[in-house]
Amino acid sequence: MADEVQGKTPESGAPSGGHGGSERGPGSGSGPGGPGGPRQGGGRPSGGPGGRGKFFRRKKVCKFCTEKIDAIPYRDVRLLQGFVAERGKIVPRRLTGVCTTHQRRLTRAIKQARNIALLPFATRH
């Protein structure tokens, strides 16, 4: 019976969750021997299926499909500016969540708006 208590003591003192004392997310470069020190608990921080991770990534849905917008007007600068980065680059669909067909139409509309000077090609540094 004394052996069972001693066997459970190290487990209760071990860190739970796999964070390893670091508030960084996955892929931050703090692996074993990195700037964050060796990771305790091993593996990735819990955030996958069944884990109790801090971050929850929601499936992105196309804004144009949900609002049933077929034509994307090149004159609607306010709409188009939401899909153009600060430096003037078109934001990729993996970040915006727009479907493939609407991303193509969006790209065409942004390029048309740039050509008639409604949107800038790039900003000054």
ABEGO torsion letter per residue (X at the ends): XAAAAAAAAAAAABBBGGAGGBABBBGAGBBBGBAAEBBBGEEBBBABBGBBBABBBBBBBBAAAAAGBABBBAABAAAAAAABBAAGBBBBAAAAGBBAAAAAAAAAAAAAAAAAGABBABBBX
